[in-house]
């Protein structure tokens, strides 16, 4: 498929938009991914994407160019849910102090944006899971190949300019940019080299944060380069080279043989889970092993086996030729996987009841619920070839993650642990104030000294905890305004 070159041919527009996006990117996110400006950055990303799509549709020739038409690049209805999910996650960053969610909300926004733009540029309804994944990998490397295209295309744009006056203005701008970069290094050296020069200009440089200026400039350049590179990667249209549908047709007897053996083992294992774990029949347990010990063991192994089963079913559907027997065996493996997930979940619940909640334990329980729905879609895709498993998985993961993120898990963990601890030890308190984010501060503020073995030590740690919050969030306004920070400050004031 011929590469169409709208970003290069209309560089003044798309290069200018990339630069403006870079400025917004730096303003919103400079040392601040947890403030009110983060959802503004997400909204700006959506706005620029829609603007780029409209201008791409305007400049493209629909007749005989080998490129997509203006009609196919209009905003699709299926893209709107992706943008909505991005905005929800963006708002979520302004409502939490958890570094885990601050990072993965950003990752989720990026993934939703990429899938949304792929959906805009391509007819992805016929892509299966593996084909979709391969295309995303191709898009990633295509974008990386264009990482410096904003510079090379800009140089070509300057070279092709016929108007000498416009050329002179561009050259002057480039010269000023080079001078600014050089002075950022030279000027501090000159100030420190001469006392008189330092007296004249020293006070000026004291009011200028050179590190911040350099970092802000770097963020502007990074935002510009990344946005332009991604646009170039999309415009190459090289994702159509990957075939959709089944790519391999290995003899199904191979798949039937090894899945039959695994299915028999899984059925036997699932029967043991039902008899000994769910029903609770203790007769026949190994010597010296109590029912509680049996229930608490083996969780992580079951989790990994469940993930392996998902991958195995997915690969068998794409590697082997169609077979009803193979489909039945894959269904049996999937059903046994549900039993394993239920077993792992039950073991973790028993563990939580014994040792309280932690973020990792809650995250694992969330993942197991998610895996149930992913496996349901996988089973459905065994019998319905046209089922869009990848887009279904993206939708399920996005919905589950959004709910999990907005529920403020650290707050919920603190509330559960405080409610279920008649006597909280210093170890329990240390987990709340050192391991959880400051989302838990409103619950920590409700803790009374009488609940502790070492009440004075607990009081001292709580005093330090809320002193730290007051110092840490004293400048949480304007760009850094955040709901969770405000709630933590209110909790500190309430405690004191």
Secondary structure, 3 states (H helix, E strand, C coil): CCCCCHHHHCHHHHHHHHHHHHHHHHHHHCCCCCCCHHHHHHHHHHHHHHHHHHHHHHHCCCCCCCCCCCHHHCCCHHHHHHHHHHHHHHHHHCCCCCHHHHHHHHHHHHHHHHHHHHHHHCCHHHCCHHHHHHHHHHHHHHHHHCCCHHHHHHHHHHHHCCCHHHHHHHHHHHHHHHHHHHHHHHHHHHHHHCHHHHHHHHHHHHCCCHHHHHHHHHHHHHHHHHHHHHHHHHHCCHHHHCCCCCCCCECHHHHHHHHHHHHHHHHHHHHHHHHHHHCCCCCCCCCCCCHHHHHHCCHHHHHHHHHHHHHHHHHHHHHECCCHHHHHHHHHHHHHHHHHHHHHHHHHHHHHHHHCCCHHHHHHHHHHHHHHHHHHHHHHHHHCCCCCHHHHHHHHHHHHHHHHHHCCHHHHHHHHHHHHCCCECHHHHHHHHHHCCHHHHHHHCCCCHHHECCHHHHHHHHHHHHHHHHHHCCCCCHHHCCHHHHHHHHHHHHHC
